[in-house]
Amino acid sequence: MKKIISAFVILLLLIPINGQIKESKNHSLQDLNCKACHLCTAPTKQSPCLIPCPRENQTAKENPVVVSLDKIENIYLPVTFSHRIHSQMSQMAGGCASCHHYNTVGSIQKCETCHEVEIKRDDINKPSLKRAYHMQCMECHREWSHETECNSCHTSKKDFKSGKQKNLQKKYAEKNHPVVLEPTKLVYETKSDKGKLVTFYHDDHTKKFGLTCATCHKQESCTKCHDVNRNSEVKLKTVSIKKTFEEQHKNCISCHKEDNCSSCHSSTKLESFDHAKKTGWVLSKHHIIVACSKCHGSKLPYKKLDNKCSSCHQGWNKETFKHTVTGLQLDETHSDLGCEDCHSENNYAEKPSCTNCHENYVYPKQKPGKLVRK
């Protein structure tokens, strides 16, 4: 009996404890780091200054292909939204956060999670779902097609033809954004006294250095490349805009801040990046196929390396390294030696020395084996 009473007392004691550790709905009373979500020190409901949630791991392949917007269906049929086509190029216009702007951690929330169908005037800072849809879409469509008539997105129920909605969904389901044709080289004319021409090799930056489109092309409108009413034969006038040094160089300065102006500015067109000329290191057939980031790391600008093989290749020894890849197959005597016996201090960039064992041997006149095809 005493055991039962003791267990009952313990249970009664636990009840208020559980009540105390229950998380408060008011997160301002919780032990949270405000700076994790807010830019300012005193966020308010009117000015939350929220940090857009990062979505680096989200890709167009993982997201819906077509979305049917049917929450406010009335005189119109649900809107068929080509989600995949929009998401494929979203990285150049702010990423997923450009639409899912106040998304929480976890799965991406739908618009109706925050925006209510019913129009409420209690909080005018948060638009209704219908208003949110139109605010999100109309600006881009106004630039793209120069029209924002309702029927450009909506189909009225009375004009609906059987099968039209399914055909529209099938059309978008099979559609992808066309492949963007990247230029090989661009030459800019400047007024700089350091050199009038700037030669930009686009291929070098994307294929050799691994830059993504969004590295340089940020917050850009689709109409920079597309405009349904633009006549390709009409040459648009270039608007002369005075920009500061920082504005002109903002895409380049993060990697080239230590470089001289002559690295980019010249009176003639510059050549493409040549590893041997720029660094003094001629890449062998083994290194030329290796991605730059394998040696220099993925962080830009790339860190400079010395010419010692051991900077990248650590732990080489006679068991782990196949000497035939160098074009020299060691004979039986030399294959039993350690690397440092011929390569002083394991410096493979210097010519090997034979003086540790031989008095009159000089490499490559005398070789510790035979040459083979690499």
N, C-alpha and C positions, 0 to 999 in steps of 0.2 A: 504493500500500500504506500509506504514511504517513497518507493521508487516512482510510482505513478504520480504522486503529488510533486516530487522533485522535477519530473519531466514536464508537468503542466506549468510549473513556475518558470522554468527555462523558456518554454514556448511563449509565455506572456511577456517575458523580458525581450524576446527577439522581435516581437511585433513593432514596437516603437523604433527599434534600431533600423528595421527595413524601411519604415516610413521616413526616417531621417536621410538614408542614403539614396532615396529615390530622386532622380534627376529633376530639377526644376524646369518648368516650361519656359521660364524667363531666363534665357541663356546669359544675360548680363550678370546674373548672380552665380553663374557657374565658374569654375576655375579654367578659363579659356584664355588663349593669347589673342587679343583683338587684332594684332597686326597680321595674323595668319589670313584674315579675310578682308580687313579694312585698311585703306591707305592712310586715312587721317586718324588723328588721336582721339577725336570726339565724334564718332559717327552718329547720325540722327536718322529718324525715319524718312525725313524729307531729303536728307543728303547722306546716304549710307556709304558713299565712296567705296564701293565694293571692288575687290580685286577679281578680275575675270578668272574663273576656275580653269587651270591648264588642262588641255585635252590632247597632249602629245601622243598618247597611245591609241587614240581613236583614229581609224582609217575609214575611207569611203567603202571599202569592202565589208567592214563589220557593221555598217549602218543600213537602214532600210533602203530598198530600191525606189519604191513608190509609197507615198503616204496619202491616205484619203482624209481630207479635212471635212468632217461631217458633224461637228458639234453644234453648229449654228445653221443647220439646214432649214430653209424656209421656202421661199419661192424658187430658190436655185437648188440644183443638185450638189452633192459634195464636190469639192475642188480636188482634182487629182494633181498632187504636187510631186514633181520629179526630184525627189530627195537626193538620189545618188549623183545626178548631174551637178546639182548645187554643191554638194559636199566634196566632190572631186576637185573643185577649184577654190574651196573655202579658205584654204591655207593662205592664199594671197589676199584675202579680204578680212582677216581677223580670226579665222578659224571657226570652230564650232561655237565659240562664245559670241560670235556676231549675231547668232539667233538665240542660242541657249545661254543668255547672258548672266542669269542669276542661278545657274545650275548648282546643285549641291554635290557633295562627294558621292560617288557611286554611279548608278546607271543614269543616263541622260533623261531628264524629265520632259514630259510633253508640255506644250504651251498652256493647256487648260489646268495644269497643276497649280499655276500661279494666277492665271487670268481667268476670271469667272465669266460665264455666258451672260448672266444677268448684269445689267448696267447698274453699278452702285456708285453713288456720289459721295459716300462717306470718305473715301480716300481717292482724291482725283489724281494722285501721283501714279496709281496703278490703273492702266486702261483696261477696258473690258476685252474679252477674247476677240471679238470682231474688230475692235479698234487696233488691238495688238497685231493681228494678222495684216491689216492694211498698212499700218505704220512700218512693218517689217518688209513688205513686198513692193509697195507702190513707188518708192523712190528709185529703186533699181529698174523697175519696168518703165518708169517715165523716161529714164535715160536710154534704156535699151530700144524700146519700140516707139517712144514719143507719144504713147497713148495709154490711158488708164480706164478705158471703158469697162463696165462690169463684165460684158461678154468676152473680154479677152482672157478671163480666168474662169468665169461662171457660165454654166449652161442652165437656162430656165427650164422648169419642169414641163411647161406647156410646149416648149420647142424640142423636148428630148425625143430622140429617135432610138428605138430599141437597138442595143448593142453598141451604141456610140461610146458609152462610158467604159465598157470593157476594152474596146479598141484603143481608147486613149491610154488606159493602164498598160496594155500590151506594148503600145508604142514607146512609152517611157521606160518600161521594164527592159526593153532590148536596146536602149539608147545609152551611150556613154559620151562624155565630153570628148570632142575630137583631140587627137594628139597635137600638142603645142609644138610647132616647128621652132627649134632654137637656132639662133644665128651662130655662125662660127666666129665671126669677128665684127666688131663695131668700131668705127673711127669717129671721134667727136672733135669738132672744131671749137677751140676756146680762144679767149683773148688774153691768156696768161703770158707774161713775159718770160716764163720758164720754158715755154714751148707751146706752139699753137695747136698741136695735134695730140690727142690722147687715144692710144690704140688699146681697145679692150677685147681680149680674147675670151669670148663667152665659153667656148669649149674647155679651155684650161680650168676655168673656175668651177664648172659643173662636173666635168669628167675626171679631171686630175685632182682638184682640191676638194671635191665633194660638197660644194655648196648646193643648197636646195633653192627652189624658186622663191620661197618665202624669206630667205636670207636677205635678199635685196628688194623683192617686190612685196611690200607690205601695204595693207590698207588701200589697195588699188581697185578701182571699179572695173567691172567687166567691159564697160564701154571704151576702155583704153584700147582694147583690141577689137571689140565688136560694136557695131551700130548698124541696125537694119536699114536705116535711111541714108547712110553715108555712101556717097559716090566715090568709088576707088580712084576715079580719074581726076577728081577735084583735089588739088593740093591745098591742104589747110594751112592757114597762116600761122607761123610760129609766134607765140606771144612772148615778148621780151620781159622776163621777170628778173629783177635784181635779187640775188641770193647771197647770203653770207657764206664765208669760207666753210663753216660747219655744215650748212645746208647742201652745198655743192659736193662735199666729200663724205657725207654721212654714211653712205653704203660702203665706202672703201677704207675709211680712216681706221676702223677697228683692226684691220689686218696690216695696213701700210703706214701706221703712225710713226714707225721708226725709219721709214724709207725717205730718200731724198726725192724732191719734186721730179728730177730727171728720170726717175724710175718709171714714171707714167707720161710725163710731158716731154715732147720732142718736136723738132722741126720736120721730122719725117716719120713715117709709119714704123712702129717698132715690131720686132720679130716676136714669135710665140715663145713661151717659156721654155728654156733649154736648161736642163739640170746641170750639165757640164759647165756651161758658160756662167750661169748664175751662182753656182755653189763651188765650182772647181772639182766636183765629184762626177766622173763619168759613170753612168749606170751600166752595169754589165747586163747580160741577157737574163740573169737570175733576178736582179733587182728591178729591172725596167717593167716587169709584169706585176710587181708588188704595189699595192695601193699606198699612196703617200702616208696615210694615217697609220699604217703598220709600223713605220719607223718614227714618224713625227708626232704620233698621237692624234686623237680626233679633235682636240681643242684648237680653234683658230685664234690668232695666227699660229702657224706651225712653229714648234720650237726648233732651234738650230742644233745640229748634231756635230760632233767631231768626226774625224775620219777613221776612228778605231772601230773595227768590226765588233769588238766586245761591248760597245755601247748598246747594241741590239742583241747580239748573239752571246749570251752568257752561258757559262757551263760547258763550253766546247772541250772535248777531250778525244782521245783516239777511238773510244768506243762509240761516242755519239755523233762524230763528224765523219762523213764519207769523203775522203780526200779526192776521189776521182772527179767530183763535181768541179774542181778547179782546173781540170784538164791534165793533171799529173797523178798517175797511179804509183804510189810508193812501193818500193821493192820490199822484200821480206825483212831486211835489216832495219830499214827506216820506219816501217809500219809498227814496230814495237816501241818506238821512241815516243815520248810525250811531245805535245805541241810546242811547249816552251823550249825544247832542245834546239829547235830550228828558228822559232819565232820568239825573239827576245821579248820578255815581259808580255807575251801573248798579243803583241802588236802585229796583226795580220796585214795592216796597211803598208808596212815596211817590207823591203825585200828580205827573204830569209837568209840567215847567216849559217855558214858551215864551219866556222872557226872553233866552235866548241869541241869538235871531234877531229877536224881535218886542218892541216896547216896550209896547204896550197889549193884548196878547193874554193871555187867562186861560183855562186849561182847567178845566172842559169847555164854557164858554160859546162859545169858539172851538175848533174841532176841526180836526186835521190830516188830515181825510178824512171818510168817511161811516160812519154806524152800520149794521151788518149783523146779521142773526140769527146767534147762536152755535150 
